[in-house]
Amino acid sequence: MLKISLEQLEFHQKKRQQLMAFLPDNSLVIVSSGEELIRNRDVEFPFRVDSDFMYLTGFEEPDSVLVLVKKSTEESHLFVRAKDPEQETWQGRRLGVLAAPDTLRLDCAHEIDGLDEGVLTLLEGVESVYVSFSHSLELLGTVHGWIQALKEKVRKGGDAPKQVCDLDVYLHEMRVIKSEFEVQSLRKAATISVQGHLAAMKSVQSSVFEFQVQAELEAEFLRLGSPRVAFNSIVASGKNACILHYTENRSEIKKDDLVLVDAGAEWQGYAGDITTTFPASGRFNSEQALLYTLVLAAQQAAIDAIKPNETYDVAHQAAIKVLTQGLLDLGLLQGDLDTALKEESYKRFFMHGTGHWLGMDVHDVGVYKQNQSWRVFKAGMVVTVEPGLYISEEHQDVDEKWHNIGIRIEDDILVTPSGGEVLTTGLPRTVEEIETWMRQYRQNVNSEGF
């Protein structure tokens, strides 16, 4: 039987109420949980419920649809899979129609097989239908089919909705500002993610291949109760770290390589997202240490810049200023700082943004600009800060001593009334801290005879 805490139930109920308060009278919201997808013959991809659906219900079964109706009163309807002993024997228990209303604090529940007939009934008298335009295209097509069916009845005295509206405008903006319940979930995801990265740092000294580091990382996530990774883990050694979304994780780790690990655990639907970069040998060489220290300084400058009422791009601007000056000082860029910033010459070695929203999705919903201007930070927002430098062997005009060094450092930041709070604490971050930590761990392993 599904068990949801009282705190969770109150959170999801409050979010449904908050959403409906934004919408006009005679409106209806439709959100789907998603469906299981076939990976290959008789094997499904692991199912992960749609984030909007989870946000409004806390329910994680596939083939479910939430319908919220705002007429003279407000009603919540959930269409779910029927109880089926035979199917449940093969595929797992289902909540079912009878248990759903009380379990999830909803008004009504119906069998998903009756979705078409049920929604057509609920749509009568509705003027506006709200559905996500960003990731529910199949559902959007179904909604238009329902409306067309109702229009066929207009001649007989029926009434059909007059407009289909983008739910994202309201729901995704709600998700940008995190409640205390959400912050607690993000803290837990961050804590588990940190422990996974520490496990990766420990394992690299006895691992031959990248996938062995990945195995220890993700095993720690599971051991601490995370049901899944928040995204495909990146374990990139040497030149692979210069590939931003490298996920093959199959290469041999060489002794002199840096290892870049970008990974996060999920907890109660919320994502952690951390990147660590550390030497496989336990010691940075001089070039690696110089670039690592530069990236870390850029990250700290970006974190320090995050405050309520500052614009979103302030963190990126702070980071690129530090990175560009550092690259000039090292002779990797030429000229003066102002010209280099204006010409964006740093993009040869740092080609992505400095962060993104974080929440139920690792690249969470919410716009970054409003009215063509960068939006301002507000307390309750959560962002990542992840500057990097990537100097591949393709940079033929760069001294080869810098080649195949890829570095990224990423932490999760909660915007508070006084500034940015790092949620992903507990990792060694400076060159000295990393080398000391890895040396102490090696000594502890040796003394215990492992």
matplotlib code that plots the C-alpha trace (Angstrom):
import matplotlib.pyplot as plt

x = [0.0, 1.2, 2.4, 2.7, 3.5, 1.1, 3.6, 3.7, -0.1, -0.5, 2.2, 0.6, -2.9, -1.7, -0.1, -3.3, -5.2, -2.5, -2.7, -6.4, -6.4, -4.4, -6.9, -10.1, -13.5, -14.8, -11.4, -10.0, -6.4, -5.2, -1.8, -0.6, 1.8, 3.2, 3.4, 5.9, 8.0, 9.4, 13.2, 13.4, 11.3, 9.4, 11.6, 10.5, 12.6, 12.5, 9.5, 9.8, 6.6, 6.2, 7.4, 4.3, 2.1, 4.2, 4.2, 0.4, -0.3, 2.7, 1.5, 4.0, 2.0, 2.1, -1.1, -2.7, -4.3, -5.1, -8.0, -8.7, -12.0, -12.8, -16.5, -18.8, -16.8, -13.3, -13.0, -10.0, -10.3, -7.8, -8.0, -5.9, -5.4, -8.0, -7.1, -6.2, -4.9, -3.4, -1.5, -0.4, 1.1, 3.3, 4.0, 3.3, 0.5, -1.8, -3.5, -6.8, -9.9, -11.4, -8.2, -7.1, -9.3, -8.5, -4.9, -4.1, -6.7, -8.6, -12.3, -12.9, -11.1, -12.1, -10.7, -8.3, -10.2, -13.0, -10.8, -12.4, -16.0, -15.1, -13.2, -15.9, -18.4, -16.1, -15.4, -19.0, -19.4, -15.7, -14.3, -10.5, -8.5, -4.9, -2.3, 1.5, 2.7, 6.3, 6.2, 2.7, 2.3, 0.5, -1.9, -2.4, -3.5, -5.9, -7.4, -8.0, -9.8, -12.0, -12.9, -13.7, -16.0, -17.8, -18.1, -20.0, -22.6, -22.9, -25.7, -27.6, -27.3, -23.9, -21.0, -17.3, -14.2, -13.2, -9.5, -6.6, -4.0, -0.4, -0.3, 3.4, 2.9, 1.4, 2.6, 6.2, 6.6, 5.1, 7.9, 10.7, 10.2, 10.7, 8.7, 10.3, 9.2, 10.9, 14.1, 14.2, 14.0, 16.7, 19.0, 18.5, 19.3, 22.4, 23.6, 23.2, 24.9, 27.9, 28.4, 28.2, 31.0, 33.1, 32.7, 33.8, 36.9, 37.7, 37.2, 39.3, 42.5, 41.6, 39.6, 40.9, 37.9, 35.5, 32.5, 34.0, 34.0, 30.4, 29.4, 30.7, 29.1, 25.7, 25.9, 26.3, 23.2, 21.2, 22.7, 21.5, 18.0, 17.9, 15.6, 17.4, 20.0, 18.7, 20.4, 22.8, 26.1, 29.2, 32.6, 35.1, 38.8, 41.6, 40.5, 36.9, 36.4, 36.5, 33.3, 30.6, 27.9, 30.1, 28.2, 29.9, 32.0, 34.0, 37.6, 40.6, 41.7, 45.3, 47.4, 48.0, 44.4, 42.0, 38.6, 35.5, 32.4, 29.0, 26.3, 23.4, 20.9, 17.2, 15.2, 11.4, 11.4, 14.1, 17.5, 21.0, 23.6, 27.3, 30.5, 33.8, 37.2, 40.1, 43.4, 43.3, 46.8, 45.7, 48.0, 47.5, 50.3, 51.2, 49.1, 46.1, 46.5, 46.6, 43.5, 41.6, 42.4, 41.2, 37.9, 37.3, 37.9, 35.4, 32.9, 33.3, 32.9, 29.7, 28.3, 29.2, 27.3, 24.0, 21.6, 17.9, 17.2, 20.4, 19.7, 20.2, 23.2, 25.2, 26.7, 27.8, 29.3, 31.3, 32.6, 33.7, 35.5, 37.6, 38.1, 39.1, 41.6, 43.1, 43.5, 45.2, 47.5, 48.4, 49.0, 46.2, 44.4, 46.0, 45.2, 43.4, 40.5, 37.8, 38.6, 38.6, 35.3, 33.7, 35.0, 34.1, 37.4, 37.0, 34.4, 37.3, 37.7, 34.4, 31.5, 28.5, 26.5, 27.4, 24.3, 20.6, 17.5, 17.4, 14.3, 12.3, 14.1, 17.9, 17.4, 14.4, 11.5, 11.1, 12.2, 15.5, 14.3, 11.1, 10.1, 13.5, 15.4, 17.2, 14.9, 16.0, 16.8, 14.3, 14.5, 13.5, 15.1, 17.6, 20.4, 23.6, 26.9, 29.2, 32.0, 34.6, 37.6, 38.1, 41.4, 41.4, 44.2, 42.3, 43.6, 46.7, 47.8, 48.0, 51.1, 50.5, 51.2, 47.6, 46.1, 43.3, 42.6, 38.8, 37.7, 34.2, 33.2, 29.5, 27.4, 23.7, 22.8, 19.7, 18.9, 18.2, 17.2, 20.9, 22.6, 23.4, 23.6, 25.6, 23.5, 26.2, 28.6, 31.1, 33.3, 37.0, 37.2, 40.7, 43.7, 45.2, 41.9, 41.5, 45.1, 45.1, 41.7, 42.9, 46.2, 44.5, 42.0, 44.9, 46.6, 43.5, 43.0, 46.6, 46.5, 43.3, 45.0, 42.6]
y = [0.0, 3.5, 5.5, 9.2, 11.3, 13.8, 16.6, 15.4, 15.1, 18.7, 19.9, 18.4, 19.5, 23.1, 23.2, 22.1, 24.8, 27.4, 26.5, 26.7, 30.1, 31.4, 30.2, 31.8, 30.3, 27.7, 26.2, 22.7, 21.4, 18.1, 16.5, 13.0, 10.8, 9.3, 5.7, 2.9, 2.7, -0.4, -0.5, -3.6, -6.8, -7.4, -5.0, -1.6, 1.5, 2.2, 4.4, 7.8, 9.8, 13.2, 15.9, 18.1, 15.2, 14.3, 17.9, 18.0, 14.5, 12.7, 9.6, 7.7, 5.1, 5.2, 5.5, 8.0, 11.4, 14.2, 16.5, 19.7, 21.5, 25.0, 25.9, 27.0, 24.7, 23.1, 19.4, 17.0, 13.9, 11.1, 8.5, 5.4, 1.8, -0.6, -3.2, -6.4, -9.3, -11.0, -7.9, -7.1, -10.5, -9.9, -6.1, -4.9, -3.6, -0.8, 1.8, 1.4, 3.6, 2.9, 3.8, 6.7, 9.6, 9.1, 8.1, 11.2, 13.6, 13.9, 14.3, 11.5, 8.6, 6.8, 3.9, 5.1, 3.1, 5.5, 8.6, 9.7, 9.5, 11.0, 14.0, 14.8, 15.0, 17.2, 19.5, 20.5, 24.2, 24.7, 27.7, 27.2, 24.0, 24.1, 21.6, 21.8, 23.0, 22.0, 18.2, 16.9, 17.1, 13.7, 14.8, 18.1, 16.3, 14.2, 17.4, 18.9, 15.6, 15.9, 19.5, 18.6, 15.9, 18.4, 20.8, 18.2, 18.4, 22.2, 22.0, 19.9, 22.3, 21.3, 23.7, 23.3, 25.0, 28.2, 28.0, 25.7, 27.5, 26.7, 25.4, 26.0, 29.7, 29.1, 25.6, 25.9, 29.3, 27.9, 25.3, 27.9, 29.0, 26.0, 25.5, 24.3, 20.8, 20.9, 22.4, 19.5, 17.1, 18.9, 18.9, 15.2, 14.7, 16.9, 15.0, 11.6, 13.0, 14.2, 10.8, 9.2, 11.6, 10.7, 7.0, 7.8, 9.6, 6.6, 4.0, 5.7, 4.6, 1.0, 1.2, 0.5, 1.7, 4.6, 2.3, 0.9, 4.4, 4.8, 1.5, 2.7, 6.1, 4.8, 2.0, 4.6, 6.4, 3.2, 2.3, 5.6, 5.2, 7.1, 5.2, 6.4, 8.7, 12.2, 11.9, 9.7, 9.8, 11.2, 9.6, 11.1, 10.6, 12.4, 13.6, 12.4, 15.2, 17.6, 16.1, 17.9, 15.2, 12.2, 9.2, 6.1, 5.6, 2.7, 4.0, 3.0, 5.5, 6.4, 7.2, 10.8, 11.6, 13.9, 12.3, 14.4, 13.0, 14.8, 12.9, 13.3, 11.3, 11.7, 11.9, 12.2, 13.4, 16.1, 16.1, 16.5, 17.7, 17.8, 17.8, 16.9, 16.8, 15.0, 13.3, 9.5, 9.4, 11.5, 14.4, 17.1, 18.0, 21.7, 22.5, 20.6, 22.4, 25.9, 25.3, 23.7, 26.5, 29.0, 27.2, 27.0, 30.8, 31.4, 29.2, 31.0, 34.4, 33.2, 31.8, 35.1, 37.1, 35.3, 37.4, 38.3, 41.0, 40.4, 39.4, 35.7, 36.3, 37.9, 34.5, 33.8, 37.3, 36.9, 33.5, 34.5, 37.6, 35.4, 32.7, 35.2, 37.0, 33.7, 32.5, 35.8, 35.4, 31.9, 32.9, 30.8, 34.0, 37.1, 40.8, 42.7, 41.7, 44.1, 43.1, 39.4, 39.6, 41.6, 39.2, 36.2, 34.6, 32.5, 30.4, 28.4, 26.8, 27.5, 27.1, 26.6, 28.5, 28.7, 27.0, 26.2, 25.9, 22.7, 21.0, 18.0, 18.0, 18.4, 21.1, 22.4, 24.3, 28.1, 30.9, 32.7, 35.9, 37.9, 40.6, 40.0, 40.8, 38.5, 37.7, 38.5, 36.0, 35.5, 33.5, 29.9, 29.6, 26.8, 26.9, 25.1, 26.9, 25.0, 26.8, 24.8, 24.7, 22.2, 22.2, 19.3, 18.1, 19.7, 23.1, 22.7, 26.3, 25.6, 24.1, 20.4, 20.5, 21.8, 19.3, 16.9, 18.8, 19.0, 20.5, 21.4, 22.1, 22.2, 22.8, 23.3, 26.7, 27.8, 31.5, 32.8, 36.3, 37.0, 35.3, 31.9, 28.8, 25.8, 22.7, 20.3, 20.7, 18.2, 17.7, 18.5, 21.3, 23.0, 21.3, 20.9, 19.5, 17.0, 15.7, 15.5, 13.7, 11.2, 10.6, 10.1, 7.7, 5.7, 5.6, 4.4, 1.6, 0.5, 0.5, -1.7, -4.1, -3.8]
z = [0.0, -0.9, 2.1, 1.9, 5.0, 6.4, 5.5, 1.9, 1.6, 2.9, 0.5, -2.6, -1.6, -1.0, -4.4, -6.1, -4.2, -5.1, -8.8, -8.9, -7.2, -10.2, -12.8, -13.9, -13.2, -15.5, -16.2, -16.1, -15.7, -17.1, -16.1, -16.9, -15.0, -18.2, -19.3, -19.3, -22.4, -24.0, -24.1, -26.2, -26.4, -23.2, -21.3, -20.1, -19.3, -15.5, -15.0, -13.5, -13.1, -14.7, -12.3, -12.7, -11.8, -8.8, -7.7, -7.6, -6.3, -4.8, -6.8, -8.9, -10.8, -14.6, -16.8, -14.4, -15.2, -12.8, -13.7, -11.6, -12.3, -11.2, -11.7, -9.0, -6.8, -7.1, -7.7, -8.0, -10.1, -10.5, -13.2, -12.3, -13.3, -11.9, -9.3, -11.2, -9.1, -12.2, -13.4, -9.9, -9.5, -12.5, -12.3, -8.7, -6.6, -7.7, -5.5, -7.3, -7.5, -4.0, -2.0, -4.1, -2.8, 0.9, 0.3, -1.8, -0.4, -3.7, -4.3, -6.8, -8.5, -11.7, -13.8, -16.5, -19.1, -18.6, -19.2, -22.5, -21.2, -17.8, -19.2, -21.7, -18.9, -16.8, -19.8, -20.1, -19.1, -19.1, -21.0, -20.7, -20.6, -19.2, -20.3, -20.5, -23.9, -23.2, -22.5, -23.0, -26.8, -27.0, -24.2, -26.0, -29.1, -27.0, -25.5, -28.9, -29.8, -26.8, -27.6, -31.2, -29.9, -27.7, -30.6, -32.5, -29.7, -29.9, -32.5, -30.0, -27.2, -25.8, -25.0, -25.7, -24.2, -26.1, -25.5, -24.7, -22.5, -21.5, -17.9, -17.7, -17.3, -13.9, -12.7, -13.7, -12.1, -8.9, -9.0, -9.2, -5.6, -3.2, 0.0, 3.2, 2.4, -0.9, 0.6, 3.0, 0.1, -1.8, 1.3, 1.6, -2.1, -1.7, 1.4, -0.4, -3.5, -1.5, 0.0, -3.4, -4.6, -1.6, -2.5, -6.0, -4.8, -2.5, -5.3, -7.9, -6.2, -6.7, -10.0, -13.4, -15.5, -15.3, -14.8, -11.6, -10.1, -11.4, -9.7, -6.3, -6.7, -7.5, -5.0, -2.3, -3.5, -3.3, 0.1, 1.5, 0.2, -3.1, -5.5, -8.6, -10.1, -10.9, -14.4, -16.2, -14.3, -15.9, -14.9, -17.3, -17.0, -18.9, -22.4, -21.8, -19.3, -22.2, -23.5, -21.6, -21.6, -21.7, -20.3, -21.8, -18.7, -20.3, -20.6, -18.6, -16.0, -16.4, -13.3, -14.3, -15.3, -13.7, -13.1, -13.5, -11.9, -12.5, -10.7, -8.4, -6.4, -6.3, -3.1, -2.9, -6.5, -6.0, -7.6, -6.4, -8.9, -8.0, -10.1, -8.5, -10.3, -8.7, -9.6, -10.0, -8.4, -5.4, -6.5, -9.1, -11.4, -11.6, -14.7, -13.3, -9.9, -11.6, -13.6, -10.8, -8.4, -11.1, -11.6, -7.9, -7.5, -10.3, -8.6, -5.3, -7.0, -8.6, -5.3, -3.5, -6.2, -5.6, -3.5, -3.6, -6.1, -8.1, -11.7, -12.6, -14.9, -12.0, -11.2, -14.7, -15.1, -11.9, -13.0, -16.5, -15.2, -12.9, -15.5, -18.2, -16.0, -14.9, -18.5, -19.4, -16.5, -17.5, -21.1, -22.5, -23.7, -25.1, -24.7, -21.9, -19.7, -21.1, -24.7, -23.9, -22.1, -24.9, -27.6, -25.4, -26.1, -22.9, -24.8, -26.3, -23.0, -21.1, -23.5, -21.3, -18.7, -15.1, -13.7, -14.0, -11.9, -9.7, -8.3, -9.3, -12.6, -12.7, -15.3, -13.6, -15.1, -15.0, -17.3, -16.9, -18.5, -18.0, -20.5, -22.3, -19.1, -16.7, -13.8, -10.3, -7.6, -4.8, -1.6, -2.2, -5.6, -6.0, -8.7, -9.5, -9.9, -12.2, -14.0, -15.8, -18.1, -20.9, -22.9, -25.3, -27.6, -30.4, -29.2, -31.3, -30.6, -26.9, -25.2, -24.9, -21.2, -20.9, -23.2, -22.1, -18.8, -18.2, -14.9, -13.6, -10.0, -9.2, -6.1, -5.4, -4.0, -2.1, -2.4, 1.2, 2.3, 3.1, 0.1, -1.4, 0.9, -0.4, 0.1, -1.1, 1.8, 3.0, 0.0, -0.1, -2.6, -2.7, -4.2, -0.7, 0.8, -2.0, -1.8, 2.0, 2.0, -0.6, 1.1, 4.5, 3.0, 1.4, 4.7, 6.5, 3.9, 4.2, 8.0, 8.0, 5.6, 2.7]

ax = plt.figure().add_subplot(projection="3d")
ax.plot(x, y, z, "-o")
ax.set_aspect("equal")
plt.show()
